[in-house]
Amino acid sequence: MTVSTEGSAAVRAVPPSGPAANAPGSSKSSDADQVPRRALRSRGGLLLLEAAVAFAAALVLPLLARGFKLNPLNRIAQVSGLAAIQLRFALVGLLFIAAVVLAMRLRGGRHFDLATRLAAAALAGLASGFVAAGAVVALLGTPWPMFGLNGDSGRIVEWAHAVANGQPSGSPVYPPMPLYTLGYYAEWFHGGNTAYAFKDLQILGAAAFGPLVYLAWRMLLSPVRALAFGVVPAFALIDSYKPYSQTVLVLLVPVLVAMVVALRRSGTEGWRPLLLKGAGFGAVLGVLFLTYSGWFLWSAAGVLFAALLYFPWKTGRFKGAAFMGSALAVFLVVAGRYLVVMLKEGQTTKDYNFRFDNFTDPAYYLMWRTDMPGKVGDWPPPGEFGGVGLFALVTFVCLGAAIWLGLRKPLVVTIAAMFISAWIMRMYIASHMYETQTVQLYTRTNNQLLYCGLILCALVAHLVSLKLAERRTASGASAPGAGAAAPVEGAPAPATAVVRTGFPGREGAVIGTLCALLLLLGTVSSSMSDRYMPAQDGTYRILPWVSHTIRQQDGKCPKFAPKGECSKDGDQSWLSYVR
């Protein structure tokens, strides 16, 4: 590595020889000490550190919730449990924000960017850890997963047990990754009991949601922006019942966007990094496809449009083709067999189960009331403007503004194309619903439409801030005596940092944003946790309620079974809620 010094000439030091060479402070000792620091300062090392912090933070609240002493079927106990989780969430989150403040004030702010990285990663992990801790509270005293052996939970448990024992699952088109994961996890930790193991994976899956989404968006955005514009919209979809399906959606969007960005740049890439990147994207997409394939169908047309639009037709069409070819080849190696099954069996698989959402306005997607909607009243909720509410109006305006401001950016164009693709597929399937008497899960596009729409709304703030930063940089460069432009978030701190005595604009913005996101994520996570607190109210709260009414495998009732009573299948009153 070449190091230059200030001044007109560089001075080359002569390395010591003899005993002095091994003495403390010698060049060999100094170089050895610098190796860990260099690794930590590298982009890969910093991302690994962020990942470690995020996943560790995601486990803090679930582990603490295991020690709560309360009856999860009592509403007062549920509220107390949510408050206890919220308190711990806030305290741990404030500790990380305090570290950012200290990093700004100490040593001239040299470690401010590192502290910001770790705080953003920690908040992402803490937020999903909150939802996982809510699941822990909801299932205190019962070994069963949410819904026990009923509905989707029961089928997944049964099919996972089959594949773990070398038998075919009950559905060849169901994604195999969750089944194999559950089956082998049960063999390793629960003696093959896939039902009890599914409870663990529901909690762990919810906890991993935040770190995974954060790391996926870090391919595109700096730490705080990834947290604000990627993780926050994803929390509208977090789910502790079947966490893997929503996790695939919120990961697929940034991964596909990053792939389109890489395709656009492929014409100027070297051959080795080009092929490695393509193979990496192919492997990730293959794993996601094996975990849940539905989102690929809704997104396919939009991503194809974006890929054709940003393909390097003029600057390197052969390299672009090689990039896509390597991605496709690895994807087929990972998921080719399942893809063939989907192409064959999927054509004959029909969904005849009409649900609550199949009887509502197909243009409304802003909220999904689930298969057990409870007391609904007017649905969709009546709005002020032609039946459309204020939230919808703001969403549509922001969607248009994002396209306006980011029309030349693959980040915006790809997400907008995925939104339009899902919308067209939704209307196409719904328009044939009467003729075919099938629904084909078209209402599940709600989630993709909502997520893409929220991301585009969030990106408006991102694009506006970039425009303002460009103007400040331009005016600062032309103004006499103006200081240097503020560094980009996540970039290494300058070698010679200026001592900061107040709360400069950039640092104050970062700290204020982290505080706002802490409150926002804490509130959203509490609401999504409360959604699964056990109750007999005709909503998804019946799922953990049933878990407390099923007889355990040792013949005993769960600790908090209502009136101490339980049965083989548990409370079956949920059948009256399905419409």
Phi, psi and omega in degrees: 000133181264130181242126178257152180242160179292149179116182185273345182220152177261142180254126180259121181280142177273124182294141180290158177232166179078202184299330182295339182293333181259002182286156177301136181091353178289172183294321180295315179295321180294317179297319179296322179291333184281341184301309179298324181293319178296318179298320181292326182279347179289157182298316179296318179296319179293321178294322176297321178295317177300316180298317180298317180294317182297312182291324177295317179296327181293338183266348185298305185292318176300322179293319178293324182293337179298336181268002180293140178251092181202163177265110187292350178270354179267127185296321178297320178295322178297315179296318178297320178296317178297320179294321179295320177294317180299319179299312180294322176301313182295317183295314180294318179298319179294330176297318179291321178293322176298324177296324177295318179297316179296320179298329178289325186272335185265145174051040176066022179074022185298327184254019182298316183294322178295316178297324178295316177305309185292324179293317179297316178297319181295319180296322177298316179291319180298322183296312178287332174297329176299311181295321177296321177295325175298322176294324177300314180296316182298331184251016176301131175089356178232138178275353186279152173286173176301127179080002175057237180254025180257158172055215181299322180300314180296320179294318180298317179299316181294314182291323178295321177297322181293310183292330178292338179257020175077017180253156178291149178285172181287348181219115181292338183269351180289137183306129187281336186301312178299324182292313179293321178299312180295318182298312182287325176299319179296321179296321184282323190241346184228024177060029180089001180280094184291335179292308179294326180292328182296328176300315178300316184288333173297317181288312181294324178296318177295321181294323183284347184304306183298309178302318181295317179295317180300313182293326177295318180285342177291346173292341187241329189230161176288170190305305184293322178292322176298321179292315186283317189259350178245310185286315184301311177300329182294335184286354170288347186242356185300139187216131179260359179278302173233077190294339187290326184294314179289328179296321178298319180298310186288342173273324184297321182299304179294328179295316179293322177297315179298325179292319178295320177299316179295323177297319179299325183268356188296334182296337181250005181278156170288157186297318183294306178298330179298310182291323179294318178297314179301316179296321179297315177297320179299319180294315180297314180296325177297316178296317179296320179296321178290339182273318175196120190261347186302319183295333178296322179296313182294330187267344193304309184298317181295318180292322177299318177299313181296321180296317178293324181293321185256009175296136183284071184298326186260325189267347182173064184295329179290320178291322176298318178294322179293321178299310180292325179295318178294321178295316180295319182298313180292322177302316180293325177297317184284314190234012184299318182297316179292324177299318178298318178299316180297320181293329180273300186286328183297334180291332183257356180276120183241144178250107182260005187272100179282132184244181182306313185291341180286351180252011182247172181304120183292344180279351180266122183225002191285348177206137178250125184267006178072177180287341178240083191283347182073208179282111189262311188075212178294130180214129359296158180301135181296137181251172185278332186245097180058035181084359181258133183277173183296321180300318179296317180299315179298319180299314182293321179296315179294325178299314178296320180295323179296317178294321179299311184282334186238031185299333181262006183256125179299333177302313183282314185296318182294317180294319177297320179294323177293323176298310181296320179300313180295322180297314181295317178297321179299311183289327179297312182292317181295327181291337178261005186297319181292320182293317185266343184058033175231155181249333176051035174057029183296334180292344178292346174294345173313313187294317181292318179298316180295314183296312180297321179296317179294322178297315180297323176297315180295325182292341174300313177298320178299313183291322178296318180295324177295319178298317179295320179295321178297319180292320178295319180296317181295316180290325179292324181290328183271340181283136180292131177077009181287150180282175180290154179295153180297141180292156178288143179304137177085351179283152179300143180293148180296154183296325179243095183272147178272135181293129181257132183249345180238213177242085182300166186303307184295313181296318179296323178295318180296313182294317178297320179296317179298320178296316179296318180292327176300313180292318181296311181294324177296320180290315179297316181296324178295318179296317180290333174287319180296336180300336184244022173282132190302133176192157174258073184236013177081008178246190179294354175293344177292337184298305177289334176299315178300325181298333180272358182246006181262133179295134180289167183290342176272005178091352181268160175276153173303157188304321185250028179304135181303123181059019179070018184250147179205172180211176183299315182259349181084184181300121182256015180293345180297338181299330180283348182270340183280126183247000000 
